[in-house]
Amino acid sequence: MADGSEKKLRWKKSEKARRIRRRELWKKEDVEIKEIEARCRDLDCSVPPSKFSDLPLSQRTLQGLQGAGYQIPTDIQRAGIPLSLKGCDVLGAAKTGSGKTLAFLIPVIEALWRQRWTSVDGLGALIISPTRELAYQTFEVLCKIGCKHDLSAGLIIGGKDLKHEQERIRKTNIVVCTPGRLLQHMDETPDFTCNSLQVLVLDEADRILDLGFAATLNAIIENLPEDRQTMLYSATQTRSVQDLARLSLQDPEYVAVHENSRTSTPKGLTQSYVVCELPEKLDFLFSFIRNHIKSKILVFVSSCKQVKFIYESFRRLRPGIPLMALYGKQKQLKRVAIYNDFCKKTEAVLFATDIAARGLDIPAVHWVIQLDCPEDGNTYIHRAGRTARYHKNGQSLLVLLPSEESEMIKALEAKKIPINKIRVNPKKLGSIQKKLEAFCAQDQEIKQWAQKSIVSYARSVFLQSNKKIFDVNKLPLDEYAQSLGLPNPPRIRFLKKAEKRYGKINHTSPSDSTKTNASQLFENNSDDETGDEKSGDERDLGNTSEEEEKETDNDEQDDLLVLKKRHVNFDPDPLANQEKTEENELKTKKQKTKIAAAKKLLNKNVKLNTKILFDEEGEPLKTEGVPLARDPEPSNQELEPVPLAEINKLQVGGISVEESRDLMREADLIDRGVERERIKSKHKEQRRKMKKRRREEQGLPGVSLAAGSENEDDVDNSDEEQQPTRSKKKKRLAKNDRISEVAVDLGPQSSLADDEELAMQLLTGF
């Protein structure tokens, strides 16, 4: 008892000491908070700081920055962080790889720390990213620099367990999320509110504010308070008054540190482009990879299906370098694992869609290849920005078709992007068409992916808004299909349906109606090929099964001009609509009767009562039976009632039942007899071969012995046929007689010693 009381006393003393230290720490922090708030009010934003310690930041934040290795701020951080610390709304624009993530994470942490935010206060800051990979990367940086704070942070993205997130999101202070998953929690998670939100951050703001996330973002903003601080950061910032009005910005400060620079891309980035025909693209890509197996390469294409086909086919070609694929329809854990693996490797090739085009900080990327033409100049900037990050060097290569060259170069020049044209060395350019043909012939899955990749590529070109650059009518799709190893090009149905619905589109001089139709197509079809960020986040609403994904793939192939379901507008009564559609389908479908099937056979001139038998060698033996009697021509006389005894004599459906039964019995007897004879002959042949093999093993000489064996078989067979009930004793006596006959026939031709030796061999053999 004494020991227990002493432990309680010691625990009370230690708890009292902890409380005293905590109070002293809070008092010191109160003094620090007041000092920092005063410094923030008097902060001169015109003088950029040279170090993070020059900024009015807390000691905890400075310790976290020092532990993560951040000491000197970049240009966007010098310009954006002071304005954010003062509480201003900021629109930040800077080149790729310039440190925009840190520019908004530091003000978020400081704003909540100054208000002593705890888990009881709920959600204080919201950071929205267009892709899951970018949200994951932002969350990792937040954990590094905020490790000394008592704030809680959470990563809310699709592909994870919703219930697990619901249990923790209510007590989370900082949430890093994607738009679709956040809206799902707003709709389905009880007690999750954003009424106390202090800071809203849109990373890659121009992508989130475009048409792909319009409905989702509008629904999210309706649930947020207007009295908040808002920060927008991107490499290609938007200045649209309509977009800014949606976010309720109050006197925003526009920060563009590289606006007056000569180029929109980093200085260490070497940019070039090649002109290549569409059927030669994969040959060029494989030859390039074979000549750069010691490099880290990132390849961008338009659609998920193209990524899948190129990855699976190149993997079988074995170029001598690790290959990876990253696209929107992969499971979340697999996407994160592939991203982390590619970041760690020094020599690898990653095939990706635009899901990897924005914000991702992948270290030491040597080459960025844009195999398919980007949507516009902004998309090119984000793709090429995956290399040459933070004062490092890198190279970007753009592959253009002859029909895309002139207009795309003009668009890049308008964005201040310096790019040089280079030519391909034909000596180092190989062809893989024959190997792809072999793959498609051997593997049906590869063939299907090749067909899907062609359709999805044509769809992505068709959906582009700039018809001066992208013209689907100029694409040599037949030659492109042959280059992928397909004997015949796949059917592209959506082009024909588009022509029927909207008429043939003239890309050279489009009218106003044509532009509106194209815009409707572009808005209503959220295709994962044109923007994987969009498709990836729309799936954040729920986990779809593999069967549903297959169904959506088939629907996309069959019909492009179908409005997909959006997660904002829900069907009030889906079960009733489903029942109506099922009833309509049952009404339209006609059940196929037996009479119709019989008529179909008669129309094909099929001979009735015929069957084909096959012999042991596989050759057909056609036998025909007696043709069945048919009904006479129907008369107009009324039918009399038929007694039950005469039912068997009736003809049903043009066939006499009684005659058919007799014919079937006769055919059955014939078949049994034929089968019995076949089995007998087979057994006889087996016995003959067995005896011949046994005598050969014993080594009996002489040709007459072999002849005698054949005669012996004949005698055996004839005896067995004539007298099947002969006893074993009689068979043994007959066999001895035959042996003596053979010995007598051979006697005069041999000596006595030879006769004795032959007799011994015969006796031992039998």
N, C-alpha and C positions, 0 to 999 in steps of 0.2 A: 504494500500500500504506500509505503514511503517513497519507493521508486516512482510510482505513478504520479504522486503529487509533485515530486521534484520535476518530472518531465513537463507537467502542465505549467508549472511556474516558469521553467525555461522557455517554453513556447510562448507564454504570454509576454515575457520580456522581449523576446525576439520580434514578436508581432508589434509590440509597442515601438520598438526601435525602427522597424520598417515604416510604420506610419509617420514617425517623426521625420525620417529621411525623405519620405514622399512629400510631406508638407513643405519641407525645406526646398525640395526640388521644384515643387509647384510655385513657391514664392520666387525662386530664381527665374523660372520660366515666365512668370507674370512680368517680372522686371524686363526680361529679354523680349517678350512680346510687345510691351509698350515701346521699348527702344526701336524695335524693328518697324513697328507701325509708324512711328515718327519719321524714321529714315525713308520709308516708302512714300510718305506724303511729301517729303522734301526732295525726293529723288529727281535728279536732272537726267532725263532720258536722252538728251542731246549728246551727252558725254558717254561713250561706250566703255564698259568696264574691261579691264585687261585680264582679270582673274575672277573666279567665282567668289572668292572671299571679298572682293570689292562690292558685291551685291548685298542688299539687306536680306540675308538668309539666316536661318536658324543654325545652331551648332550641330543639331542632329542631321540636317540636310547636308551640311558641309562635310561631316564625317562620312555620310553615305556616298557622296560624290568622290571623296578622296579614296575610299575603299574600292570603288568601282573603276578608278583610274581616270576620272575626269578632273582636269585641273584648269585648262584654258578654254574659255567658251569660243564657239564659232561665231560667224557674222550674224546669222539669224538668231542665235542665242543672245548676243550682245544687244540686238535691236528689239527682240520680242519679249524677253524676260522682264526688263524694267517696266514696260507698259503693262504687262500682265500683273506684276506685283502691285501696281497702283490701282488695279481693279478695272482696267479698260477692256472693252471688247476688241479683239485683235484678229485681223486677217493677215496671216503670214504666208509669204511665198518665197521659196528659195530653191536652188538647184538640188538635184537628187544627191543624197549622201552628205548633206550639209548640217545634219544634227537637229532636224525639226522636232523629233520625238522628245528630246530633252528640253526643248524650248517650251513645251506646254506641260510636261510632267512636273517640273520644278515649281511653277506657280500653283498647280493643283495641290501639291503636298503642303506648300506654305499657306495657302488660303485656309485649309482645314486645320492646320496646326495652330494658326493664330486664333481660331475660334474654339480651340480645345475640343475638337470633334471626337466623339466616342461612339461605341457600337449602339448605345441607346438612341443616339440622334438619327440613325438610319443612313440613307443614301445621301452623300454630300457632293460627289463628283461623278460625272458620267463621261466616258471616253468611247466614242463610236468609231469603228473601223470598217472599211468595206469588205475585207476578207478575214477569214479565220486565222490565216498565217500571220497577217499583220497585227491582229489583236493579240495573238500569242507572243509575238516579238515585243510588242509594247508592254505587255504584262511582265515579261522577264526583266525589262529595263526598269520598270516601276519597282519591282521587288529588290533590285540591286541598290538603287539610290534611296529607297525608303525603308531600308532594313532597320534603321535606328529609331523610327517612329513607332508609336503605338496604334497606328491606323490599320484597318483591315481592308484588304483588296480582294477582288474576285474576278475570274475570267468566265464570261458568259457567252459561249459560242455554241453553234449547232454541232450535232454528232456526239453529245455527251448526255448523261442521265439527267433528265429534267427534274425528277424528284430530289435528287441529290443537290441540285442547284437551288431548288425551292426552299430547302431547309436552311440554307445559309445566306441567301441573298437579302433577307430582311435585316440582317445585322451587318451588312457589308457597307463600308464607308466609300470606297472607290470601286466602281464597276467598269471593267474594260469589256466591250461586247461588240457584237455585230447587230445590224438593225433588225433582222428577222427574229432572232432569239430574244432580243429585248422586248419586242412587241408581244411575243408569245407569253413572256412572264407578266407583262402588264395585263394581259387578258386572262391568264389562267392561274397565276400565283396569288393566293389570298394575302391580304395585309401588306402587299408590296406597293408602296406609293413613292412618288418622286416629289412630294409637296415641299420637302426641305432641301431641294437641290440647290447647290451654290454655284457650281461650275459645270458648263457643258463644253465638250471638246469634240470637234469633228476632224478626224485625221483623214487625209486625202479628201478634202471637202468637196472639190469639184466632182468627184466620182459619186459621192453620197447624194449630192444635190441634183444629179441628172435624172433622166426619165426612169432609169432602172429602179431607183429607190424612192421615187416621188410619193407613191401612195403610202409606203411604209413609214417614211420620214414624217409625212403630214400627220399620220396617226400617232406617232411618238410625240411630236411637238405639242399636240393637244393635251397630253398628260403631263407636261412640264410647266413649272411656274414661269411667268414672264420676268420676274425680278431675279435675275441670275447673271453671271458672267459667262460670255460665250467666246470661244477661241476656234478659229478655222485655220488649218495649216495644210498646204499642198505644194507640190512643185509647179503645178499649173493652176493658179488660183482663179476663182470666179469673181467677177465684179457685177454680176447681174443684180439689178435692183429688186427684181421679183424674188430671187433666192434669198437675198439679205432680209427682205421684208418678212419672209416666212419664218425666219429665225428670231425676229423681234430684236435685232441688234440696236444698241443705243450708242450713237456716235462712234462707230468702229474706227480703229486705227489700222490703216493699210501699211504693212511692212513688206517691202520687196527689196531685199538687199542686193539682188543681182539684176534688177530691172534695167539698169543703164549699162550692163556689161555687153560685150560684143556678141557673145554666144549665150544660148540658153542651156547649154550642156557643160559639164565640168571641163576644166582645161586639160586634164590628163587623158581625156577620151579621144581616141583616134577613130574617125567615122568614115566609112566607105560603103559603096553599094555596087552590086553587080546586076546585070540584066541577063535573065535566064528564062528560057521557055518553060512552060508549065510541065511538060513531060520529062524535062531534064532536072527537075528540082531535087528529087531523091538521089539521083546519081551524083549531083553536085554536093549534097549534104554528106553522103557516105564517103565520098572522096576527101572532103574537107576534114572529116573526123579521122580518117585513116592517116592523114598527114599532120594531125595535131593531137596525137595520143598522149602527149605529156602536158596537156593543157586542161583547164577547167572551163567547160563550155556550157552555156545556157541557150537553148533553142526554143524560140517562140513560134507557135502555129495557131491557127484560128479556132480549132474546135477540139473537144475532148476525144472524139472518135479518130481524128487524125493523130493525136498523141498516142492513142492506144495502138493504132496500126503501125506507126513508125517504130514505136518501142518494141512491139512483138516481132516485127520483121527484122529490125537491126539486131535484136538480141540473138536471133538465129544466124545472122551473118557473122557474128563474133568479130567486131572491129578491133579488139585488143585494148579496150578501155571500159571501165564500169559505166553502165547505162541505167538511167532512172527516168521515171515518168511521174508528173504531178499535174492533176487535173481535178475538176470540181466534183465528179461523181465518185471519188474514192471515199472510203470511210475516214473519219477524222483522225483516229489514232495512226492510221497508215500515212495520212498526209503529213502529220507532225513528224513521224519517224523518218520519212523520206526527206523532208526539209532539213532536219537535224543532221542526217547522214550526209547530205550534199554539202552542208556547211563545213563539216569536219574534213571532207576529202580534199585533196590537192589536185587530183586528176580524175575527172569524171565528166559525164554528159547528162544534162537534165533536159528532157523534153517537157515543155509546159505550155499551158494556155496563158491568157492574160491574168489568171489568178495569181501568178508570181510576178506580175509586171509592176506592182505598186508597193512601195514602202519597204520591201524586204531587204534587210542588210545581210547579204550573203558575202562572206569574206573571200577575197582572192579569186574573183572571177576574171579569167583572162579574155574570153570572147563571149559576146552576146550576138547571136545570129537570129535575125527576124526572117524566118523562112517565108512567111506570108506577110503581105503588105499590111501595116498598121492602119487603124481606122482614120487617124488624122495625125497632125504634128504632135499633139499632147500625148497621145498613146506612144508615139515613137520616143518621146523624151523619157517617159516612165520606163519603157522597156530597156532602152539603152542605159538608163541610170542604174541598172543592177551591177554595172562594173564602173571602175574609176571612181570609187567612193572615198571621200575624205582624204584628198591629196594623193591618191594612188592613181596608177595608170591602168588603162584598159582599152579594148578595141571592140568596136561595134560594126557589124556587117549586115546590110539590108539587101534582101533578094527581091528584085522587082521583075514583073513581066513587061514585055515591050509595050503593052497597052497602058501600063501604070506609070511608066517612067516619067514622062514630061510633066503631068499634073502633080504627081507626088513630090517631085523635086521642087516645083514651085511652092507647094504647101510647106515644105521644110525650110525653104529660103525665107518665107514669110515669118516663120518662127525663129529666125536667126540661128539656124542649125547648119554649120559648115560640113559639107559631105563631098567626098571625091569618088569618082567612078573608077573602078578597076576592072580588069579583064581576067577571065579564067584561063589558066594554062591547059590547053587541050591534052598535053602529054600526060598530065597527072589526073585527068578526068576519066574515071572508069564507069562501066555500066553494070547495074545489078538487076536489070529487067529479067534476064533468063532465070536467075535465082528466085526472084519474086514469083515468076510464073510457076516454078517448081513448088514453092511454098503454098501457093493458092491451090495447086492441084492436089497436094498431099493433105493439107489441113483445111477443112471446111470453115473453121473459125477464122483463120487468116483471110480467107476469101470474103467472108461476111464483113469483117472489119474494113477491108479494102473498099467494098461497095459502100459501106456507111460513111467512110471518110470522104469519098467523092461527093456524095449527096450533101453532107454537112458543109464541105468546103463551098459547093455551089450555093448553098443556102446563106452562108456567111457573106459571100460576095453580093448576093441578091439583096440582103438586108442593109447593106451599107448606104448611108445617106448621100454621100458624095458620088453621084453617078458619073462624073467626069473621070474619076479614077477607076471605079469599080463597075465593070460592064460584064454581066454574066453571059451575054450573047457572044462576046469575043473569046470566051474560054474554049480551048480545044479539049473538051471533056472526053471525047472518044480516044484521042491519043494519050490523054492523061490516064485513062483506065488501062490502056495497054501497058503503059510504063509501070503501073502498080501490079502487073502480073495477071490482070483479068482478061479472059478471052473476049468477053462482050461487056460493053459499058452498062451500068445499072440504069433503070428507068428513074428519071427525076420528075416525079409527078407534080410537084408544087409549081413548077414553071408553067405547065399546061393549065393547071387550075387558076393560076394567077392571070394568065392571058384570057381565060374565059370570063373571069370575074371583073378584071380591071382593063382588059384590052392589052394589046402589045405595047410595052413601054419603050418609048424612044429616048434613049439615054443621051443623045447628042443635044437635042433641044427639048427638054421636058416642059410640058405645060403645067399650069397650076393644079389641075385635077390629078395629074400624074404625081406631082410632088406630095399632095395630100394623101393619095393612096399609099405611096411609099412610106410616108410618115406613120400612117395607121399600121402598116405592116411592121414597122420597126418598133412601135410602141406596144402592140398587142402580142408580139412574139418575143418573150424573154428567153432567147436562145442562149444556151451555155457556150456556143462557139463564139458569139460576138462579145460576150462579157461574162466570164466565168465568175467574177466577183458577184454579179447579180444572181446568177443561178445558185451559187453556193450559199448565199445568205437567204434566199427565198426558201431553201430547204431547211433553214434553221427552225422553221415552225414545227417540224416534227421529223421523226426518222422514217424514211420510206423504205419499204422492203425491196428486195432485188426484183421480185415479180413486177412491182409497180414501176420500177425503173425501166424494165424491159418493155412494158406496155407503153410508157411514154416515149421510148426510143422508136418503137414501131409507129406510133402516132405521128411523131415528127417526120419520119420518112414518108409516110403516106400523104400527109397534108400539112402544109406549112401555115396556111391561112386559117388557123384555128386559135381562138382566144383561150389561152391557158387560164386555169383558176388562179386567182390572186388571193393572198391571205387576208386582205382587208375586207372584201365583200364576201360574206358567207351565204350559202343557200339556206333559206329559212326552213324548208321542208325537203331534205334530199331524199328521204325514203319514199315520199309520195311520187316525186318525179321519177325515181327509179322504177316504181311499180308501173307507172304509165308507159315508160319506154319498153319494159318487158312485155306488157300487154300488146303494144303496137307491133313489137317484133313477132309475137305469136300469131297475130292476125295476118301479117304479111307473108309469113312462111307457110308453104303448102306441104302437107304430109305426103310422102311418096308411097303410093299403094303398090300392092303386089301385081295388080293388073297392069299398071303403068310400067313396072319393071319388066314384065313379060313382053309387053308390046315393044319395049326398047330392044330386047333381045331379038325379037322377030324381025324388027327393022334392020338389025345388023346382019341378017342372013345367017344366024347361028343354027347349026344342025342340031336337032334334038336327039336324045338317046345316043349320044356318042361319048366315048371316053378314050383316053390315051394311056396305054401301058408302056412301061419301060423295061427293057431287059437288063441283064447284069452289066453290059457294056455301056448302058445309058442311052441306047438308041430307042426312039419311040416306036411303039407298035400300035397302030390305030385300028380299032375294031368298031364296027357299027352294028347296032342292033336293029330290030324290026321297027320301022317308023310307027309312031303312035297314031291312033285314029283321032281325027279332029271332029269337031261338032259340025253337023250339017248346017246349011244356011237357016237362020231363024225364020220361022213362019209367024203369021199374024194370028194363028189360032190360039185360043186360050188353053193353058196347061191344066191337065186334070190332076187331082191329088194322087200321089204315089204312095203305095204301102211301104212299110218298113222293110219287108222282105226283098223289095226290089231296089233298095238304096245302093247296094253294092254293085248293081248293074248299071247305075247311072254314070253319065259322063260329067265330071265336074271341071269347069274351066277349060273345056276342049280336050280332056284326057279321060279315057275309060279307066275306072278304078280297078275293076276286076282283071281286065287284060294287062294293065300295068303291073298288078301284083304277080300274075303268072309269069310275065316277062322277067320281072326282078328275081323270081325264084329260079327260073331257068338260067339266068345269067349268073346267079350265085352258085349254082351247081357246077356250071362250066368253070367258073373262077376257082372253085375249090379243087376240081380235078386238075386244072393246070398247075395250081400251086403244089399239089401233092406230087405230080410228076417232076416238077422242078426240084423239090426237096429230095426226092429219090435219086435223081441224077446227080445232084450236088453231093449226096452222101457216097454214091458209087465212085465219083471222081476223087473224093477225099480218101477213100480206102485204097484206091489204086495208087495214088501218089504216096500214101504212107508205106505200102508194101514195097514200092519201087525204091523209096528212100532207105528203108531198112536193109534191102539187099545190097544197095550200093555201099552202105556203111560196112557190111560184112565182107565186101570185096570179092563177090563171086565172079569168076571169069567166064568168058564165052558169050558169043552173040546169041546162040540158041537158047541160053538160059533166060535172057531178056525176052526173047520171043516166047519162051515157055511161060514166063511170068504174065505176058499179055494174054496167052491162051488160058492161063490159070485164072485170071480175072474173069475172062469170058465164061469159063466153066463154073466158077463160083457164082457169078451173077445169074447164069442160066439155071443152075441148081437151086439157087435161092428163090428164083421166080417160079420154077416148076413145083418145088416141094418146100414151101415156107415152113412146114412143121417138122422138118427133119431134126433129129436129135443131135446132140453134140458128139455122141459116139460115132454115128455114121459119118459126120463131117470129118472126124479125125481119120477114119479108115480111108475115106476117099482121098484125103490129102496125102496119106502114105502111098496110096496107089499111084498118085500123080508123080510123087518123088521117084518111085521105082521106074516109072515110064521114062522120066527124064534121064535117069541113070542108065537105062538100057539103051536109049538113043545115043548116049555119049560113050558107051562101053567099047565098041569096036575101034574107036578112034584113039584110045589112050591105053597106057600100060596099067598093070595091076596096082602099082603104087599110087599112080595118079587117081585110079578109081577109088582106092581106099581114102585118099585125102579128100576127094570130092564128096564122098559119102559122109565123112565126118563133118565137113562144112555144112552139108545139107541138113544133117541131123541136129547139129548145134543151132542152125538158123531157125529150124522149126520147133 
